[in-house]
Amino acid sequence: MRFRKNEEAVSPVIGVILMVAITVILAAVIAAFVFGMAPPAKAPSVQLRMTAINDGAGNGSLKITHNGGDSLILKDEKITVTNAVDDTPIDGILLSGVTLVAFQDVSTDATLGAGASINHNFTTVPAKGTILKIMLQDIPSGQVITQMQVTVT
């Protein structure tokens, strides 16, 4: 007795399986776009230097200098400055989660590139030796760009 192989139905079955697989893959890709499964926004990578000064004559300022990396779009960056000891805001609400546009009165499309600086003159000048906790956060990505402590000199 000799068995014969009947392979006539193999081709249509494979075709149906491939069509179903393609349909599932297309549905997954469309769902990814519709439901926003795109990669998260990336915060700028930047090196900053921050200095806080009390001149002893009732004037004080906080200076942020861009030392390299990506340019910062000031309207997209949020700064919070607090006392590092008790987390009380410095300058009341003026420096509590405001954009860098509000930090220094500049146009909303301003950027901070390498070598540039921005300043904020304190309305309530912190005493010399006060340690400030400064956090800079990227609004579109929600990521912290930098968080550092600066001593008022």
C-alpha positions in Angstrom: 0.0 0.0 0.0 1.4 3.3 -1.1 0.3 6.6 0.5 0.0 9.7 -1.6 0.4 13.1 -0.2 -2.3 15.5 -1.0 -0.9 19.0 -0.7 -3.6 20.9 -2.6 -5.0 22.6 0.5 -1.6 23.8 2.0 -1.4 26.9 -0.2 -4.9 28.4 0.6 -4.4 27.7 4.4 -1.1 29.5 4.5 -2.6 32.4 2.5 -5.4 32.8 5.0 -2.9 32.7 8.0 -0.7 35.3 6.3 -3.7 37.6 5.7 -4.8 37.3 9.3 -1.3 38.1 10.5 -1.0 41.2 8.3 -4.4 42.4 9.5 -3.4 42.0 13.1 -0.1 43.9 12.6 -1.9 46.7 10.7 -4.4 47.0 13.5 -1.6 47.2 16.1 0.2 49.9 14.2 -3.0 52.0 13.8 -3.8 51.6 17.5 -0.3 52.7 18.4 -0.8 56.0 16.5 -4.4 56.6 17.7 -3.7 55.9 21.3 -0.4 57.8 21.4 2.0 55.0 22.0 4.8 57.1 20.5 8.0 57.4 22.4 7.9 60.0 25.2 9.3 63.4 24.6 12.9 63.8 25.6 14.1 66.6 27.9 17.0 68.8 26.7 20.5 67.8 27.8 22.2 70.8 29.2 25.0 71.9 31.5 24.1 74.9 33.7 25.9 77.0 36.3 23.8 78.8 38.9 25.0 81.4 41.3 23.0 83.3 44.0 24.4 86.6 45.3 23.5 88.9 48.2 25.5 92.1 47.9 24.9 93.1 51.5 23.2 96.3 50.4 19.7 94.8 50.1 20.2 93.6 46.6 20.4 90.0 45.4 20.1 87.9 42.3 20.1 84.4 40.9 22.0 83.9 37.7 21.7 80.9 35.4 24.5 80.4 32.9 24.2 77.9 30.0 27.6 76.1 29.7 26.8 73.7 26.9 24.3 71.2 25.5 20.9 71.8 24.0 19.4 75.2 23.9 16.5 75.8 26.3 13.3 77.2 25.1 12.4 79.4 28.1 8.6 79.0 27.8 9.1 75.2 28.0 11.2 75.2 31.2 9.8 75.5 34.7 12.0 76.7 37.6 11.3 76.2 41.3 13.6 77.8 43.9 13.1 76.9 47.6 15.1 77.0 50.8 16.9 73.7 51.0 16.4 73.4 54.8 12.7 73.8 55.1 11.4 73.8 51.4 9.8 77.3 51.8 9.6 79.1 48.4 12.2 81.9 47.8 10.6 85.1 46.7 7.1 83.8 47.6 5.3 82.4 44.6 7.5 84.3 42.2 9.9 81.4 41.8 7.5 78.5 42.6 7.1 76.5 39.5 7.2 79.4 37.0 8.5 79.2 33.5 11.8 80.8 32.7 10.0 83.4 30.7 8.5 84.6 34.0 11.9 84.2 35.8 13.3 86.9 33.6 10.9 89.2 31.7 11.7 88.1 28.2 9.7 87.3 25.1 7.9 83.9 25.0 9.9 82.7 22.1 13.3 83.4 23.7 15.9 80.7 24.0 19.0 80.2 26.2 22.0 78.9 24.3 25.6 78.1 25.2 27.4 81.0 26.8 24.2 83.0 27.5 22.8 83.9 31.0 19.6 85.0 32.5 19.1 86.7 35.9 16.4 87.1 38.5 16.6 90.0 41.0 15.1 88.8 44.3 12.3 90.9 45.8 13.1 89.3 49.2 16.8 88.8 49.3 17.9 85.5 51.0 20.7 85.9 53.6 24.3 85.1 52.8 24.9 81.4 53.6 21.3 80.4 52.8 21.3 77.2 50.7 18.8 77.3 47.8 17.4 74.2 46.2 16.9 74.9 42.5 14.9 72.5 40.2 14.6 73.1 36.5 11.9 70.9 34.8 11.1 70.5 31.1 7.3 71.0 30.7 6.7 69.0 27.5 8.4 65.9 28.8 7.8 66.4 32.5 11.4 65.4 33.2 13.7 67.2 35.6 16.6 68.8 33.6 18.7 69.6 36.7 18.3 69.9 40.4 21.1 71.5 42.5 21.8 73.3 45.7 23.4 76.7 45.6 24.7 78.7 48.6 24.0 82.5 48.6 27.3 84.3 48.6 
